[in-house]
């Protein structure tokens, strides 16, 4: 019987079985940011410990950094202190730091792949739940807590239980105007936000195989929203071509041996899975969330479902969503007015996300609706530079979007970009929880970047296929 990628990589990185029944797992790479690391470094100091393998730890600042004005010191004294603390910790413990002054800063889950750090067959972790993003490369990537960040700094290992593996096949073809974001929202809608608890998701099928690396990252990024501990795509030529030549990629002399290892970790054709779920890509429509979890979503032409359509165990949450969002069963999602539009985040802040939007707005006279504030936030300084090189900054500004500096921005309420009052945001980010985007009463509708752009221009939730004239092939 063959093995899945999860089994192979887990076994190859197991140091030993612990008395608790968990496994001590070597982490090939740890990514660090300013929010979950300060206490971890403090705990090292208190115990007189060093970082065991500084060269396997890399840091950047993303959650708290302003995207309108990054001049130091920041207006937010706490944010400024968090940045100063990160810089001091990296210098003291010999951690590689990708900073603003160096022109290398960005969202941690965009920086790793961008630098060539994320590679197939690795185990990696970060004190951030969306570390699952890196699974797009065929890595096992885990979001961890602060005490675990400390453990990895001190030992480069984690104590973990073994997961079950669910193979999720998306076959067929996506229709024009349907994107990777719609695929993962569709999966979460069908399997539920708790459906993946205890699982690693093995994404496969025609649709996944045809995706670019950046599209695969979008899918894997939101594995955690479906309850999975991690999600991955088996590596292939798309993966290898993306990595080749990047700063931390294997050098030419080691490239052949790297490919050999990467090929060896792929799931075997006869691998056994704990569960297999299949979806037809042709049936997926542009998806928009309507509630307070990423699983509360519907297609753009749908209506908000009645509580009776859900299991009894979920109905209290559905009623809570109606009340919080001020939406009602039977109400169409299309036509709901928005106040803010946000394209960015570790889910959809890469160059291809902006490229796809530009393709539909460039030279066509589209303008952001007068009552909408629309933010374009590159996922890294390198993405921003590439956007400027291509002239995207001018295209977005001419259309009425604000072109910002790199950072997490409006994905979460840890920097100056926040919703106000009962504002409704069309967002390409990953979570629509209560208060997620800054205001305790703010409301978030998740959708693809192209759908966010359509909403910004229309001033309301709109079908991007209709607004931009996206035709069936």
C-alpha positions in Angstrom: 0.0 0.0 0.0 1.4 3.4 -1.0 1.6 6.5 1.2 0.3 10.0 1.0 2.7 13.0 1.0 1.6 13.7 4.6 2.6 10.3 5.8 6.0 10.4 4.0 7.0 13.9 5.2 5.7 13.3 8.7 7.7 10.0 9.0 10.9 11.5 7.6 10.8 14.4 10.1 9.9 12.3 13.2 12.6 12.4 15.8 10.8 10.1 18.3 7.5 9.0 19.8 6.9 10.8 23.0 5.4 9.2 26.2 2.3 11.3 25.6 1.7 9.4 22.3 2.6 12.5 20.3 5.5 12.7 18.0 8.5 15.0 18.2 8.7 16.5 14.7 11.7 18.3 13.3 10.7 21.7 11.8 12.8 22.5 8.7 11.7 26.1 8.8 10.1 28.6 11.1 8.7 31.9 10.0 8.3 34.7 12.6 6.4 37.9 12.9 6.0 40.7 15.4 2.7 39.5 17.1 3.4 35.9 18.4 7.1 36.1 18.9 7.9 38.7 21.7 6.8 36.4 24.5 8.6 33.4 23.0 11.9 35.3 22.9 11.3 36.5 26.5 10.8 32.9 27.6 14.1 32.0 26.0 15.9 34.8 27.9 14.3 33.8 31.2 15.7 30.3 30.9 19.0 31.4 29.5 18.3 29.5 26.2 19.7 30.2 22.7 18.1 29.6 19.4 19.2 26.2 18.3 19.3 26.8 14.5 19.1 30.6 13.8 19.5 29.9 10.0 16.2 28.0 10.0 14.3 30.9 11.3 13.2 34.0 9.3 11.2 37.1 10.4 9.3 40.0 8.9 6.7 42.5 10.1 3.2 42.4 8.7 0.2 42.5 11.1 0.8 45.8 12.7 2.6 47.8 10.0 0.7 50.8 8.6 0.0 50.8 4.9 -0.5 54.5 4.4 2.6 55.9 6.1 5.4 53.6 7.2 7.7 56.4 8.5 9.1 55.6 12.0 8.1 55.9 14.7 4.6 54.7 14.0 1.7 56.8 15.4 0.5 53.7 17.3 3.0 53.4 20.2 2.2 49.8 20.9 2.7 48.8 17.2 6.0 50.7 17.1 7.2 48.9 20.3 6.3 45.6 18.7 8.4 46.3 15.7 11.3 47.6 17.8 11.1 44.4 19.9 11.1 42.2 16.8 14.2 43.9 15.4 16.0 43.7 18.7 15.1 40.0 19.1 16.3 39.1 15.6 19.6 41.0 16.1 20.2 39.4 19.6 19.4 35.8 18.5 20.8 35.9 15.0 17.5 35.6 13.2 17.3 36.5 9.5 15.1 39.6 9.2 13.2 40.9 6.1 12.7 44.5 7.0 11.3 47.7 5.4 14.7 49.4 5.3 16.0 46.4 3.4 13.2 46.6 0.9 12.2 43.0 1.8 9.2 43.4 4.1 5.9 41.7 3.4 3.2 39.4 4.7 4.9 36.4 6.2 3.1 33.9 4.0 4.0 35.8 0.9 7.6 36.4 1.8 8.4 32.6 2.3 7.5 31.5 -1.2 8.8 34.7 -2.7 12.2 34.1 -1.3 12.3 30.5 -2.3 12.3 29.4 1.4 9.1 27.3 1.1 10.0 24.0 -0.7 8.4 20.6 -1.2 8.8 17.9 1.4 9.5 20.4 4.2 8.0 20.7 7.6 7.5 24.3 8.6 5.6 26.4 11.1 4.7 30.0 12.1 2.9 31.6 14.9 0.0 32.3 12.5 -3.0 30.2 11.6 -2.6 30.8 7.9 0.7 29.0 7.7 -1.2 26.3 5.8 -0.6 28.6 2.7 2.8 27.0 2.3 1.3 23.6 1.8 0.8 24.7 -1.8 4.4 23.6 -2.4 4.0 20.1 -1.0 5.1 21.1 2.5 3.5 20.3 5.8 2.9 23.7 7.2 1.4 24.4 10.6 0.1 27.4 12.5 1.3 27.3 16.1 0.9 29.3 19.3 3.5 31.4 21.2 4.7 28.7 23.5 5.3 26.5 20.5 7.2 29.3 18.8 9.5 29.2 21.8 9.8 25.4 21.6 10.9 25.6 17.9 13.3 28.5 18.6 14.9 26.4 21.4 14.8 22.9 19.8 13.7 23.3 16.2 11.0 20.6 17.0 7.3 20.4 17.8 5.3 17.9 19.7 2.4 16.9 17.5 -0.2 14.2 17.1 -0.7 12.4 13.8 -3.6 13.6 11.5 -6.0 11.8 9.3 -5.8 12.6 5.6 -8.7 13.6 3.4 -8.1 13.8 -0.3 -10.2 16.6 -1.9 -10.4 16.3 -5.7 -11.7 19.2 -7.8 -12.1 17.9 -11.3 -13.3 19.3 -14.6 -12.7 22.9 -15.4 -13.6 26.2 -13.8 -15.8 28.5 -15.8 -14.6 32.0 -16.7 -14.9 34.4 -13.8 -14.5 31.6 -11.2 -11.2 31.6 -9.3 -9.2 29.8 -6.7 -10.9 31.8 -3.9 -14.3 30.5 -5.1 -12.9 27.0 -5.1 -11.9 27.0 -1.5 -15.0 28.9 -0.3 -17.1 26.3 -2.2 -15.2 23.5 -0.4 -15.7 25.1 3.0 -19.4 25.7 2.3 -19.9 22.0 1.5 -17.7 20.4 4.2 -18.2 23.0 6.9 -15.9 25.1 9.1 -15.4 22.1 11.4 -15.4 19.4 8.6 -11.6 19.3 8.6 -11.0 19.0 12.3 -8.3 16.3 12.8 -7.4 16.2 9.1 -4.7 17.2 6.7 -6.3 18.1 3.3 -4.6 16.6 0.2 -5.9 18.8 -2.7 -5.9 17.1 -6.1 -7.8 16.8 -9.3 -7.7 18.5 -12.7 -8.6 22.0 -11.5 -5.9 22.0 -8.8 -3.3 20.6 -11.2 -4.0 23.4 -13.7 -3.7 26.1 -11.0 -0.7 28.4 -10.8 1.4 28.3 -7.6 -0.3 31.5 -6.4 -3.7 30.0 -7.0 -2.7 26.9 -5.0 -1.5 29.1 -2.2 -5.0 30.7 -2.1 -6.6 27.3 -1.7 -4.2 26.0 0.9 -4.3 29.3 2.8 -7.9 28.8 3.8 -7.6 25.1 4.8 -7.7 26.3 8.4 -11.1 28.0 7.8 -12.4 24.6 6.9 -11.1 23.2 10.2 -8.1 21.3 8.8 -4.7 21.5 10.6 -3.0 21.8 7.2 -3.6 21.4 3.5 -1.2 20.7 0.7 -0.9 20.1 -3.1 1.5 17.5 -4.4 4.6 19.1 -6.1 5.0 19.1 -9.8 6.7 21.0 -12.6 4.6 24.1 -11.8 6.1 24.0 -8.3 9.6 23.5 -9.4 9.5 26.2 -12.1 8.2 28.7 -9.5 11.0 27.9 -7.0 13.9 27.8 -9.5 16.2 30.7 -9.3 14.8 32.3 -6.2 17.1 33.5 -3.5 16.9 30.5 -1.2 16.2 27.9 -3.9 18.6 25.0 -4.3 21.6 26.1 -6.4 22.1 24.7 -9.9 24.6 22.1 -8.6 22.0 20.8 -6.1 18.9 21.2 -8.3 18.7 17.7 -9.6 19.0 16.1 -6.2 16.4 18.5 -4.9 14.0 17.5 -7.6 14.7 13.8 -6.9 13.7 14.3 -3.2 10.7 16.4 -4.1 9.4 13.8 -6.4 9.9 11.1 -3.8 7.5 12.8 -1.3 4.5 13.0 -3.7 1.5 10.9 -2.7 1.7 7.5 -4.3 -0.9 6.5 -6.8 -2.1 3.7 -4.5 -2.0 5.8 -1.3 -4.7 5.2 1.2 -6.8 8.0 2.6 -9.1 8.3 5.5 -11.6 10.0 3.3 -12.0 11.1 -0.3 -14.3 13.9 -1.4 -14.9 15.0 -5.0 -16.2 18.2 -6.5 -17.0 19.2 -10.1 -15.2 22.4 -10.9 -17.8 23.2 -13.6 -20.5 23.5 -10.9 -18.6 26.2 -8.9 -20.0 29.8 -9.2 -18.5 33.0 -7.8 -19.0 32.7 -4.1 -19.8 35.4 -1.5 -20.0 35.0 2.3 -23.1 36.4 3.9 -22.6 35.5 7.6 -20.1 35.4 10.3 -18.1 32.3 9.4 -16.4 31.5 6.0 -18.8 28.5 5.6 -21.8 30.8 5.6 -21.7 31.6 1.9 -23.6 31.3 -1.4 -23.2 31.8 -5.1 -23.6 35.3 -6.4 -27.1 34.6 -7.8 -28.2 32.9 -4.6 -30.4 34.1 -1.7 -29.6 34.0 2.0 -30.7 30.5 3.2 -33.4 29.9 5.8 -32.2 28.5 9.2 -34.3 25.4 8.6 -31.9 24.4 5.8 -29.2 23.8 8.3 -28.8 21.0 10.9 -30.4 21.8 14.3 -26.9 22.1 15.9 -26.0 25.1 13.6 -29.3 27.1 13.7 -28.4 29.2 16.7 -25.3 30.4 14.9 -27.3 31.0 11.7 -29.8 33.2 13.7 -26.8 35.0 15.3 -25.5 35.7 11.8 -28.8 37.1 10.6 -28.9 39.5 13.6 -25.3 40.6 13.4 -25.3 41.1 9.6 -28.8 42.6 9.5 -29.7 40.2 6.7 -32.8 38.1 6.3 -33.6 34.7 4.8 -34.5 34.9 1.2 -32.6 38.1 0.6 -30.4 38.1 -2.5 -26.7 38.6 -1.9 -26.4 40.5 -5.1 -27.3 44.2 -4.7 -26.2 44.5 -1.0 -24.5 47.9 -0.7 -20.9 48.0 0.4 -18.8 50.8 2.0 -15.3 49.5 1.8 -13.5 47.2 -0.7 -10.2 45.5 0.2 -7.9 43.6 -2.2 -4.9 42.1 -0.4 -3.9 39.8 2.5 -2.0 36.5 2.6 -4.9 34.9 0.7 -5.1 37.3 -2.3 -2.3 39.8 -2.1 0.0 38.4 -4.8 0.9 39.8 -8.2 -1.4 37.5 -10.1 -4.4 38.6 -8.0 -3.8 42.2 -9.0 -3.0 41.3 -12.5 -6.4 39.6 -13.0 -8.2 42.7 -11.7 -6.2 45.0 -14.0 -7.1 42.8 -16.9 -10.7 43.7 -16.4 -10.5 47.4 -15.5 -7.6 48.7 -17.5 -8.6 51.2 -20.2 -12.3 50.7 -19.8 -13.3 53.8 -17.8 -14.4 52.0 -14.7 -14.4 54.1 -11.5 -14.9 53.2 -7.9 -18.3 54.2 -6.6 -18.2 57.6 -4.9 -19.4 56.1 -1.6 -16.9 53.3 -1.5 -13.3 53.4 0.0 -11.3 50.9 -2.0 -7.8 49.7 -0.9 -5.2 47.9 -3.0 -2.6 46.5 -0.6 0.4 44.5 -2.1 1.4 41.5 -0.1 5.0 42.4 -0.1 7.4 45.2 -1.1 8.5 43.1 -4.0 4.9 42.7 -5.2 4.5 46.5 -4.9 7.6 47.1 -6.9 6.5 44.7 -9.6 3.1 46.4 -9.7 4.7 49.8 -10.2 7.0 48.4 -12.8 3.9 47.2 -14.7 2.0 50.5 -14.2 -0.7 48.9 -12.1 -0.4 51.6 -9.5 -1.5 54.2 -12.1 -4.3 52.0 -13.4 -5.7 51.5 -9.9 -5.4 55.1 -8.9 -7.1 56.3 -12.1 -10.0 54.0 -11.3 -10.3 55.5 -7.8 -8.6 52.8 -5.7 -6.1 53.8 -3.0 -2.7 52.2 -3.7 -1.0 51.3 -0.4 2.2 50.0 1.1 2.7 46.3 1.8 1.1 44.7 4.9 -1.8 42.7 6.3 -3.9 45.9 6.3 -7.7 45.4 6.5 -7.5 41.6 6.9 -7.5 42.1 10.6 -7.7 44.8 13.2 -4.1 45.2 14.3 -3.1 48.3 12.2 -4.7 51.6 11.3 -6.8 50.1 8.5 -10.2 49.4 10.1 -13.9 49.4 9.4 -16.0 52.0 11.1 -19.3 51.4 12.8 -21.6 49.2 10.7 -19.7 49.5 7.5 -19.9 46.5 5.1 -16.6 45.4 3.5 -16.1 43.4 0.3 -12.9 41.7 1.1 -10.4 39.3 -0.6 -9.2 38.2 2.9 -9.9 35.0 4.7 -12.1 35.6 7.7 -15.5 37.3 8.2 -15.7 36.9 12.0 -17.4 39.5 14.1 -15.1 42.5 14.5 -12.4 40.9 12.4 -11.8 44.0 10.3 -11.6 46.5 13.2 -15.1 47.6 14.1 -17.0 45.5 16.7 -20.1 46.0 14.5 -18.3 45.9 11.1 -19.5 43.4 8.5 -17.3 41.4 6.1 -18.2 39.7 2.8 -15.5 37.5 1.5 -15.0 37.0 -2.2 -12.4 36.8 -5.0 -10.3 39.9 -5.9 -12.2 40.3 -9.2 -15.5 40.2 -7.3 -14.2 42.8 -4.8 -13.3 45.1 -7.7 -16.8 44.6 -9.2 -18.4 45.5 -5.9 -16.1 48.6 -5.5 -17.2 49.9 -8.9 -20.9 49.0 -8.6 -21.1 50.2 -5.0 -22.8 46.9 -4.2 -22.3 43.2 -4.4 -22.2 42.4 -8.1 -21.6 39.6 -10.5 -18.2 40.4 -12.0 -19.0 38.3 -15.0 -21.8 40.7 -15.9 -20.1 43.9 -15.0 -16.8 43.1 -16.8 -18.4 41.1 -19.6 -16.6 37.9 -18.7 -17.8 35.4 -21.3 -18.0 31.6 -21.4 -15.3 30.2 -23.7 
